[in-house]
Amino acid sequence: MNTPFEPEQPFRTLTPPQKKLWSSGAIVAIFGCGVLVLFLWLGRSESTSSAPEQDSQTSVQQKSDKDRQKELIAYLQDHPQDEFAHYQLGELIRKRAPFQALENFSHVTSRHPHYFEAVAAIADIALEQDLPERAKPALQTLVREYPEQIDYQKALARIYQQEGRYRRALRYARRCVELEPDNAENQLLLAEILKKAGRTSEMLVPLKEALYLQPDSFPAHLSLAYASLYTGDLETAKREARWCLEQEHESIAALRYLATIDRNQGQIASAFQHIDQALQIDPQDFGSLLIKADLLLYQRQGEAAYAMLKPLYENHQTDRHYISALARAAGLTGKREEALELQKRNQELIKEDDLRPSSLQSDTVEKKQAQHN
């Protein structure tokens, strides 16, 4: 019996054709085989090509970065004022060529949507490359824009400390303490700047706070030994210095403090013992040499003190404590003309110190004195 009709295109769609007993089995078999062959072919093709594609992604990215860098450099030769291109180039090369990136970021103005990112990049690169004069204006801009960001405050505090502008350094260090009062490092930074500024008695509060927050902080104990020594609390100074020496047996600073305490208490033999121990660790330690020379002068051993101090003149002729000790040693050895010259030099150094702006003076005084000089 003939069928009423035959489908003209049995594989036209995935929808199976009308069911006919005589053709359905053949259609299903042929269709299934086609799908299986197609699936196997696609799977093999994907497995053989996926690895090369993954391996090439990195090289393509690197190539595109290099090409983009070349394009930006060429473009900036014709358009040197385009700050958008400068920013993009700075971002591309800041790790490979930090100095050139610093120059590119410097062309970005406040009109640029990523202006403060560019300023932060300038600060980071300048600090990494030890360029405080480039970092400082960038950090000042960031502090004004982000007054709660402690990293910018801390960086400025350290820059001004290195410059000897302790009043400004203290301003930013105190701001760090305000932002994070429970951070012992901030308290230590404040105490460190106060030490440099010669405001020893003011060190005690932040140091005690630091030890409350971090009882085993070696720097805090060592600084407290120093502050106590030079504010006259010798018992606390001795206790703290001994604690430090127990933690670090070769702490030259702790040994110097103990030698100074012994000298102040008239225990000269013990002072010699501590300072000789420090000089065994580092025979060239300048602070230890000064203390030993002072002990020798106390015992009227001028020749020994002079022999120790004289070779240090070239490197320390601007240190008035050294010049004073050398003058005393020269006087004890009968070198009167040299002693007089050294005393004059000492007076000049004292005047120079007096003319320098103290940490209590305002920035206006500093500016006026700079203009006068």
VENLIN-V929532 format. One record per helix or strand. SS is the DSSP state (H for helix, E for strand). FROM is the first residue (numbers start at 1). LEN is the number of residues. If there is no record, write none. Layout:
ss | from | len
SS | FROM | LEN
SS | FROM | LEN
This chain:
ss | from | len
H | 24 | 55
H | 83 | 11
H | 98 | 9
H | 115 | 14
H | 132 | 14
H | 150 | 14
H | 166 | 14
H | 184 | 13
H | 200 | 14
H | 218 | 12
H | 234 | 14
H | 252 | 13
H | 268 | 14
H | 286 | 13
H | 302 | 15
H | 320 | 13
H | 336 | 20
H | 363 | 10
